[in-house]
Amino acid sequence: MNFTNLLIDVADGVALVTINRPAALNALNIDVLKDLTDAFSSLQKNDSVACVILTGSGAKAFVAGADIAAMQPLNAVEAAHFARLGHALMSLIESCPKPVIAAVNGFALGGGCELAMACDMRIAAENARFGQPEVNLGVIPGFGGTLRLSRLIGKGRAKELIFTGDMVSAQEAFRIGLANKVVASEDLLAEAHSMAAKIAAKGPVAVRFAKEAIDSGLEMDLDRAGRFEADLFGLCFATEDQKEGMQAFLDKRQAKFTGR
């Protein structure tokens, strides 16, 4: 896969996707959104990929936001179309059957924060900064920020960050549940790869079903969510991975999962 704005490396079941616009602090424009959409559409069908890491090039920014120079002249119809492209990408990443880890190096603001929140987990470098500062520009979050931020950290805290436009540090993001962990900047990718490798070693079908149960279950009442989880649990027993995993446990050996 060759993309103008992305670098992609696949090894040992892990795909590293790097947004590569360091001169623009990896800001999101239509071309970047389309590249990411094409990349994730391809990766989710790639049987050699069990987990994806998403990061930004350079030490300053994961994604500093949407490209303001590209947005400024848009009219209302064009802006809504741009927002829908962003929403479609975030939904694609969120629904990807392979877990996606955001390795947040530096600024994750506006669209960058929204992109990180669409991932399953967020590992933050010590210099990471998160925020939804759109009100400083006279607009609101447009790629799902009002939706995912409130689900991750609660409605009150989400309103505070969105209404004030304030940034939060990596440690504060960890404290309020926006980041899963904080590591030294030089250890960021190593930590992300370590987590991804651990996930890639598990039963791929079980990981996919677990992600589906969590994400879909959050939108259901407890009774429906419980039935949905039970159905997915039952489906696991129709897989070769379940037979291999349980037999390996009984044999006291490492399981060799095939994703079938």
C-alpha positions in Angstrom: 0.0 0.0 0.0 1.4 3.4 -1.1 -0.1 6.6 0.1 0.9 10.2 -0.3 0.2 11.2 3.4 0.8 7.9 5.2 3.6 5.5 6.0 2.5 1.9 6.6 4.6 -1.0 7.9 3.3 -4.5 8.6 5.3 -7.0 10.6 4.5 -9.9 12.9 0.8 -9.3 12.7 1.0 -5.6 13.6 0.4 -2.7 11.2 2.0 0.6 12.0 0.2 3.5 10.3 2.0 6.8 10.5 0.3 10.1 9.3 3.2 11.8 7.5 2.6 15.5 7.2 5.1 16.8 9.8 5.4 20.2 8.3 1.7 20.7 8.9 1.8 18.9 12.3 0.0 16.0 10.5 -3.2 18.1 10.1 -6.2 16.4 8.6 -7.3 17.6 5.1 -9.5 15.8 2.6 -6.6 13.9 1.1 -5.4 12.6 4.5 -9.0 11.6 5.4 -9.2 9.7 2.1 -5.8 8.0 2.6 -6.8 6.9 6.1 -10.1 5.6 4.8 -8.5 3.6 2.1 -5.8 2.3 4.4 -8.2 1.1 7.1 -10.5 -0.4 4.6 -7.6 -2.5 3.3 -6.1 -3.4 6.7 -9.3 -4.7 8.1 -9.5 -7.2 5.2 -5.8 -8.2 5.6 -5.6 -11.6 7.3 -1.9 -11.0 8.2 -2.9 -8.0 10.4 -4.1 -8.7 13.9 -3.7 -5.2 15.4 -3.1 -1.7 14.2 -1.1 1.1 15.7 -1.9 4.7 14.5 0.6 7.5 15.2 1.9 10.8 13.7 5.3 11.5 12.3 7.7 13.7 14.2 7.8 14.5 17.9 5.5 17.5 18.0 2.1 16.1 17.0 0.0 13.0 16.7 -2.5 15.2 14.7 -2.7 18.9 15.6 -6.2 19.1 14.2 -8.0 19.6 11.0 -6.3 21.7 8.4 -7.6 25.2 9.2 -6.2 26.7 6.0 -8.2 24.2 4.0 -11.4 24.7 6.1 -11.5 28.5 6.4 -13.0 29.2 2.9 -15.6 26.4 3.1 -19.3 27.3 2.9 -21.9 25.5 5.0 -22.6 22.7 2.5 -18.9 22.1 1.9 -18.2 22.1 5.7 -20.9 19.6 6.4 -19.5 17.3 3.6 -16.0 17.6 5.2 -17.5 16.7 8.6 -19.3 13.7 7.1 -16.0 12.4 5.6 -14.5 12.7 9.0 -17.4 10.9 10.7 -17.2 8.1 8.1 -13.5 7.6 8.8 -14.0 7.6 12.6 -16.8 5.1 12.3 -14.6 2.9 10.1 -11.7 2.9 12.6 -14.1 2.4 15.5 -15.7 -0.6 13.8 -12.5 -2.1 12.5 -12.5 -5.8 13.6 -8.8 -5.5 14.5 -8.0 -3.5 17.7 -6.5 -0.1 16.9 -4.1 1.6 19.3 -3.4 5.3 19.1 0.2 6.1 20.0 -0.2 9.8 20.8 3.1 11.8 20.3 2.5 15.4 21.1 -0.6 17.4 20.1 -3.9 15.5 19.7 -6.2 18.5 19.2 -9.6 18.9 17.4 -9.7 16.3 14.7 -6.6 14.7 16.2 -8.3 14.1 19.5 -11.3 12.8 17.7 -9.1 10.4 15.7 -7.5 9.1 18.9 -10.9 8.6 20.5 -12.0 6.5 17.6 -9.2 4.1 18.4 -9.8 1.3 21.0 -6.9 2.5 23.3 -4.7 5.5 23.6 -1.1 5.4 24.8 0.2 8.9 25.4 3.8 10.2 25.4 4.6 12.4 28.3 4.5 15.4 26.0 1.0 14.6 24.6 -1.7 17.2 24.8 -5.4 16.5 24.2 -8.2 18.9 23.5 -11.2 20.0 21.5 -10.4 23.7 21.0 -12.9 24.3 18.1 -14.8 27.0 20.0 -11.7 29.1 19.8 -12.3 29.2 16.0 -16.0 29.8 16.2 -17.1 26.2 15.4 -17.8 23.0 17.2 -16.1 19.5 17.0 -17.2 18.0 13.7 -15.7 14.5 13.6 -17.6 13.0 16.6 -15.9 14.9 19.4 -19.1 15.8 21.2 -20.2 12.1 21.0 -17.0 10.1 21.9 -15.5 12.5 24.5 -18.7 12.4 26.6 -18.8 8.6 26.4 -15.1 8.3 27.4 -14.9 10.9 30.3 -18.5 11.7 31.1 -20.8 14.5 30.1 -19.7 17.1 32.6 -16.0 16.9 31.9 -16.6 16.7 28.1 -18.7 19.9 28.3 -15.9 21.6 30.2 -13.2 20.7 27.7 -15.4 21.5 24.7 -16.9 24.8 26.0 -13.5 26.2 27.3 -11.4 24.8 24.5 -8.7 24.0 27.1 -6.0 21.4 26.5 -5.1 18.7 29.0 -1.8 17.1 29.7 -1.0 13.4 29.2 -1.2 12.8 32.9 -4.6 14.6 33.2 -5.9 12.7 30.2 -4.9 9.5 32.0 -6.6 10.6 35.2 -9.9 11.3 33.5 -9.9 8.2 31.4 -9.0 9.7 28.0 -5.6 7.9 27.9 -5.0 4.3 28.9 -1.4 4.9 30.0 1.4 7.5 29.8 5.0 6.6 28.9 8.2 8.5 28.2 8.3 9.9 24.7 11.2 7.7 23.6 9.3 4.6 24.8 6.0 5.4 23.0 6.2 3.1 20.0 7.9 0.3 21.9 5.0 0.4 24.4 2.5 0.4 21.6 4.2 -2.4 19.8 4.4 -4.4 23.1 0.6 -4.0 23.6 -0.2 -4.8 20.0 2.0 -7.9 20.1 0.3 -9.1 23.2 -3.1 -8.7 21.5 -1.9 -10.3 18.2 -0.9 -13.4 20.2 -4.5 -14.0 21.3 -7.3 -15.7 19.5 -8.3 -13.3 16.7 -11.9 -14.3 16.6 -12.3 -14.0 20.3 -10.7 -10.5 20.3 -13.0 -9.4 17.4 -16.1 -10.7 19.3 -15.0 -9.1 22.5 -14.6 -5.7 20.7 -18.1 -6.2 19.2 -19.6 -7.1 22.5 -18.2 -4.1 24.3 -18.9 -1.5 21.6 -22.4 -2.7 20.6 -23.3 -3.6 24.2 -22.8 0.0 25.3 -25.6 1.0 23.1 -28.0 -1.6 24.5 -29.9 -2.1 27.7 -28.3 -4.7 30.0 -30.7 -7.5 29.1 -30.2 -7.1 25.4 -26.4 -6.7 25.9 -26.3 -9.8 28.0 -28.1 -11.8 25.3 -25.8 -10.4 22.7 -22.7 -11.3 24.7 -24.0 -14.8 25.3 -24.6 -15.3 21.6 -21.1 -14.3 20.8 -19.7 -16.5 23.6 -21.6 -19.4 22.0 -20.3 -18.6 18.5 -16.7 -18.9 19.9 -17.4 -22.6 20.4 -18.0 -23.0 16.7 -14.3 -22.0 16.0 -11.1 -24.0 15.7 -9.5 -21.3 18.0 -11.7 -22.3 20.9 -10.8 -25.9 20.6 -7.1 -25.1 20.2 -7.1 -22.6 23.1 -8.8 -24.9 25.6 -6.8 -27.9 24.6 -3.6 -26.0 24.8 -4.6 -24.9 28.3 -5.2 -28.5 29.3 -1.9 -29.6 27.7 -0.1 -26.8 29.5 1.3 -25.4 26.2 1.1 -22.2 24.2 -1.9 -22.1 21.9 -1.4 -21.7 18.2 -4.4 -19.7 17.0 -5.3 -19.5 13.3 -8.3 -17.1 13.3 -10.7 -19.8 12.3 
